[in-house]
Amino acid sequence: MLINAELVLQYQRCKRRTFLDIHGDKSQRDAPNELLQKLQQDKIAHQLSALAQMTYHQPDYSYGNWEKAEEATLELMQLGVEYIYKGVLLATYSEGYTLLSRPNLLVKQPGQSHFGDWMYVPASIELGKRPKQEYQVVAAFHAQVLATVQGVLPETALLILRTKNSNYAVDLFKWTPRMQQILEEFIEVLELPNPPEVFISRQKCNLCHWYSQCYAAAQSEKHLSLLPGVTPLRYTQLQDIAISTLESLANTSPSILENLVGFDREVAPKLVVQAQSALERRPLVLPYPPPIKDITFTAPVELYFDIEAQPDLDLNYLLGVLVVDRLANTEQFYSFLADKPEDEGLVWQQFLDLVWQYPEAPIYHFCVYEFDTVKRLARLYNTPSSLVRPVLNRFVDVYEQLTQSVALPVESYALKAIARWLGFEWREKEASGAKCIYWYEQWLETGDRTLLEIIQSYNEDDCRATREVKDWLVNFFQDEYGLRLA
């Protein structure tokens, strides 16, 4: 069986995924995700940009014919060419397993090897901006296979990252032992009769082609990973004290959890109440919520604010504001959109002009991104502090207020999960922040204005969903407060 670097990479992210990639029914995989396709395209573009700086040779072979590919690669190594792109190397690892290395580049350096007074080091061209552990382990994997071919293990491998001065030297003395340990664990997992236990981690799992299958398994098991706040570390700690179900966690005294790794006096009681909320399927007030007076109630005029951004371009291209005038009983949505990246400054000024029309109105948003982005845009466009500071002082983070005060019977505290629990629905059923990134890039490439209209609709619904959550929170605490006075 062949073990390649991609499997080693994915194993570090999820043991279950690699098992399913090899043993699972491929017809059960999800359709490719648009954002994942975009990331793959971005990675190819990054690789081509890096390769444009060098003259390289590429071995001639048909994909999948790895023996022929290695033969062609070895011919280039024996010739001593400076750079080899998409070389292929093979090494027997243990009975039944062969390591297949396909580094982005093999780079010639001075040294002694089977080929003469030169040797090669592997270089990986990665889309990330920092040398993550998973990248360095994969680099060590390539170096290990390379060492069996050329007779010497280089001291370092290279990572070419997506930053200025991006060449990073991987210390193989440090990372080779860790890579070997991961490889042994990986083979043990492959030889299991069943896939490893499911664990749903939203940020890591959403782009995986096995997500639907794993999520269904987790739901059928009522797995604790579906409970907000249960991280892999905390789950391991809970397992160690025989807490593996919602019922057992909901009936646990917080004092038992406080001294566990990953818990403290604040996390432990909140997690217990979160389990109780999920079990009872109703919202519950958290221990030690903020004083009632600190939870902002209704104002005569309220603004609801949401941003759409294009991270690759460091661009905030859509600033959406819903103006709710409760006295006049009116609503108006303003969509400040940059048709092209250079219009960001204009959009920023339009936003400022609007919010200053309502100098007393609170500005509600969901999560800290909007607050941080306004500060960044103010710095970028040299906006006077006198125009920005009073605006920032009016910002109210609905997410922060909610998560500090109440536990909801939801699997995630993302805006979509909470608003949908309340019965709110987005007009664009499949829209998401990730898809908007893909759609805006498509707009820049095709000029199809329909894409912008979809993004604007989604952005408006985000603002309206924020209002829905905020109003629910106000009503919930007014009811609670009234009950306490009774």
N, C-alpha and C positions, 0 to 999 in steps of 0.2 A: 504494500500500500504506500502511496506517495503522501508525504506531509510537506506542504509548502508554507511559505512565509505568511500568506493570507490567513491560513488556518491558525497559525501561531498567534497572529495579531488578534483575530476574533476570539480565540480562546481566552486571552487576557481580559477581554471585555465581557464575555459570557461563555461559561463552560457548556451550557445547554445548547447554544447556537451551533457550536462546532460539532457536537454529537449529531444534531439534526441535519446539519449540512452533509454529513457523511452517510448517516443511516436513515434519515427521515424520508418521507414520501414527498418528493419535490412538487407534486401536483397540489399539495396543500399549502404551498408558499403564497404569500401575498403578492399582488402585482407590484412592480417597481414603483417606488415613491418618487414624485417629481423632484423633491428637494435632494434626495439621494442622487438622482440622475444629474442634477445641477452640480453637486459636489464632485461627482466623477468627472464631469466636463471641466470643472475648475482645476481639478488635479492634473488632467491631461494638459490643460493650458499652461499650468505652472511648470510641468515637466518640459514642455516644448520651449518655454521661456528660458529655463535653465540650460537646456541643450543648445540653444542658439548661441551660447557663449563659447562653444567648444567644437572641435572637429572630432567626430567619433566614427567607429566602425560598428556595424551590426551584423551578427551572424545570420546566415541564410538558412532558414528551416521552416517547416510547416508546424503550426501550432499543434501541440500534443505529441509530436514525434521528438520526445525529450532526449533520447539517445543520440539522434542525429543532431539535435540542437547543441548538446554538450560537445560533440565532436567538432562542430563548426566554431564553437566558443574557444575550445582548446587550441585550435589552429591560430586564432587571432592572438591568444595569450603567448603562444610560442613565437609568434612574429614580433611580440613586444609592442603592439600598438598602444597609443596613449590612453584612449578611452574606448570601452566596449559597452554599447547600449543593448539592453535586453539580452545579455548573456544568460546561459543556462548551465548550471552545475548540479551534479548528482553525487550523493554519498550514501552508502549503506549505513544505517544507524543501528538496527537490531533486527532480529529475525522477523521478517515480514514487513519491515518498514524501511523506506528509502526517503531521504531528505531531498527535496527539490528546491533549489535556490535560483531565483530569477531577480537579482538586484537590478535596480534601474541603471546603474553604471558599475563597471569595474574600472578602477583608476590605477594606472601604472605608477609605481614609486620605486626609488632605489632600494635594494635589498638582495638577499639570496633566496632563490627558490628553485624548483625543478626546471624552470625555464631559463635560468642564467642569473646574471647579476641585476635582476629586477624582480619585482613581485607586484601583486595587485591588492588593493583594498576595495571593499564594497562601498558604494554610495547609494543612499536611499533619498529620493526626492519626495518630500512629504508636504502636504497641504497645511499642516499645523504651523503655528508660530513659535512654539517652544518644544524642546526635546523631551517629549513625554516618555515615560518608562516603556510604554508599549512599542514606541519607535526604536528605542535603544535595544530592547530585547530582540526585535526583528533584525536589527543590524548585526547583533551578535550571532543570530541564526545564520545569516548570510556568510559571516566571517568563519563560522565553524565549518560549513560545507567547503568554502574556499580553501581553508587550511588543509583539508584532506586531498584537494586537487593539486595545490602548488607546493605542499610540503612544509609550509610555514604559516603560523597564525600571526596576522598583523597585530600591532599593538592597539591600533584604533580603527574604527570605521567612520564613515562620514554620513552626516545628515544634511541635506540641502533643504532648508525650511523657507517659509514664505515671509521672510523679514529681510531687512537690510543686514549686510554682513552675516548672511544666513548659514554659512558652513559651520557645522558643529561637529567636533571630534568626540566620538563615543569611546569611552574607556573600556576596552574589551576585557581587561584584567578584572574589572568590577562586574561587568554585565554577562560575561560568558557563563559563570557558575549559576547565576539566576536563570539564564536562558535554559541551561541544561535541566535545572530543577523543574521549570515550567514544561519542558518537553516530556519529561518522565511523567508528570502529573497528567498531561494531555493524553498520552498513550493509555494510561490507566482508565481515564474517562471513556476513551474510545472503546475499550474492551468491556465496559459495563453492559449488562443486558438491557437496561432501560436508560432513558435520558436523565441527566441530573435534575434535581428539584427545580421547579420553576421559581423565578423571582422577578416580579415586574418592577422595573425601574424606568419610569416614564421617559426621562431624557435619553437614556441609553437604548431603550427598547423600541421607541416609536418608529425608527427608520428600518428596523430589522424585518426581513421577509418572513420570519416565523412569528411575528407579533400576534396576529389573530389567533393562531393555534395556542400559543403560550398563555395569552390573556384568557381564552376560554377555559384552559386547564386551571388557571389561578382562580377564576370565578367559581368553577365547580367545586374546588377545594376550600373556598372562602379563605384563600391564603392571606396571611398577615401582611404580605408585601403590598396588598391593595389598600392598606390603611395608611393614610397620610402620616408621615413622621417615622414610619418603620423603615429605617435604612438597612443595608446589608449588615453593618456592624451591630446595630441594635437588635436585628433579628437573630443574629448569632448569640448575642447575650441572652435574649429571651429564651432561645432554645436550650441554652445551658442550664436554665432553672425551670425547664419543662413547661414553658409558656409557649404554646404553638397555635392557639385558637383565639378567636374574638372573645369567647366566653371566659376563658382563663385569664386573658389580659384585663377584661372589664371588671373582673372580680378580684384583681390583685391590689393590694395596698401599695400606694406610690412609694412608701418608705422602703419597700423591698427592692425597688428599681433604682432608687436615687444614687446608690454607690456603684452601680454597674458602669462599665466603660461605655461612653456615648450618652449617658443619662446624667441628670443632675436634679436639683430640687425644683427646677422650673419645667424641664422636659417630662419628668416622670408623671406628675399629676395630669399634665395636658394629654399625654398619650393614653392614660387610663380613661379619661373622660372621652377622648376620641373613639376609643373602643366601645364605650357605653353608648355613645351617639350612634355609631354604626349598628350596634346590636338592637337598640330601641327604635332605630330609624326616625330619629327626631333631633332637632338642634338642642344643644345643652350649653348653658353658660359655663365658661371655663373658670377654674379656680383663679382668684385674684385678677378679675378683669379690670380694665382701666375704670376710673370713676365715671359714673354716668354722664357727668357734665363735660367730660373730655370727648365723648362721642358726639360729633357734630350732628345737629338735627337739621331740619329744613331751613332754608333761607328764601327771601323773596325772589332772588334770581340766583340760579346755580349753573355752573359751567361743568360740562363733562368732556374730558380731554383724552385723546388716544393718538398714538404716533405709529406710522408704518415706516420701516427703515430698510435700507439695502446695505447690509454689513460689509460686503466686499468693496463697496464704493465709499464706505464711511459716510453714508448719505441718509438724511432723514427727509424723505420726499413727500410725505403726507402728514399734515397736522390737522386733525379733525376735532371740531368743538361743537358740542350740542349745548345750545343756550335754552334753559328752561326758566321761563318767567311764570312763577306760580301765581302772582297777583293778577296778571293779565290772562293767565291760563293759555299761554302760547309756548310753542317749541320751534326752534330754528336750528338746522344743522349747517355748519360751515365747513367746507372741505378745501383746505389750502394745499394745493397739489403742485408739485414740481414736475412738469412734463419732461424736463431734461435736468440732469444733475446740477448744472450751473444756476438753476432757478431756486436753489435751496434758500439763499439769502432773502429773496423776495417773499417766499413762503413764510420765513421766520418773521419778517416785518409785518406781514398780514396778520399773523397770529397775535403779535404784540398789540397791533392796532385794535383788534377785536377785544382782547381781554381788558384793555384799558378803557373800553367803553362801559365796562361794568366793574368799577374799582373796588366795590365792596363784595362782589360775588365770590364765594368759595369755588375753587377749581378742583373737581374730583377726578381722580385717575386711579388706575389699578396697577399696583407694584411701583417700584422706585424708578423705573426706566424713564418715564416722562419727566420727573423731577431732575434726574441727572442729565438728561438730554437738553433741557432748557438751559441749565448751567453751561453745558458744553457749547451750545449754539451762541449763547451770550458772549463767551470768550472768543469764539471763532469769528464773530462779526463785530467785535469790539463794542458791544452794546453797553451804554452807561449803567452802572450799578443802580442808579436811581430809577431806571426803567425796569430792572429785572428783580431786584430784591423784594419790592412790594408784591410782585406777582408770585414769586416763590413762597412768600409768607402765607399766601392764600391756598397753597396746594394742600389737598387732603388725600392721603393714600387709603382708599377703601379697603384694599387688601390687608394693610397693616392693622387697621381698626378691627376688621373682621377676625383675623387670625389671632389677635390678642384677646378677643373677648368671647368668642363662641366656637364650639365644635359642631360641624355639620356632618350629616351622614352621606358624605361624598368620598370618592376615591382620590380626589385631587382638589387642591385649592386654586387651580387655574380658573380664569374667568369663565371659560366655556363650561367647565364642570359645574360650577356653582350656579351660573345663570340658567343652565338647562335643568338643574334640580328644581329651580324656582318656576320652570315652565317656559322660559324664554327660548326662542329659536332664532338662529341666524337665517337670513333669506338665502344666502349661498351655503347650502348644506355641507359642501366639501371644503369650504374656505378655511384657511388657517393663516397664522402669521408666516409659517414656513412657505406655504403655497404663494403668498403674496410676494415673497422674495423671488420666487420662480417667475411669477406672472409679470412683475415689473421688469425683470431682465428680458422677458419675451417682448414686452412692450417696446423697450429700447431697441430690440433687434428687428421687430416687425412693423411697428407703428400701428398695431391693431388696438384702437381706442377702447374696444369692448373690454380688454383686459384691465384698463384703468377704471372703467365703470364698475367692474366686479370688485376691485380693490376698494374703491370709494364706498360701495355698498357695505362691504365687510367692515370697514373702519367705522362707518356710522353705527352699525349694529354693535360694535365693541363699545362705543360711547353709550348707546342705549342699554346695553347689558350692564355696564358699570352703574348706570342710574338705577336699574332694577335691583341690583345687589345692595346698593346704598340705601334705597328706600326700604327694602326688606329689613335691613339691619336696624334702621331707625325704628320701624314699627315693632320689631321683635323686642327691642329694649324698652320701648314705651310700654308695651304690654307687661314685660317683666317688672318694670318700675311700678306700674299701676298695681300689679299683684302684691308687690312688697309693701305698698302703702295701705292696702286693704286690711 
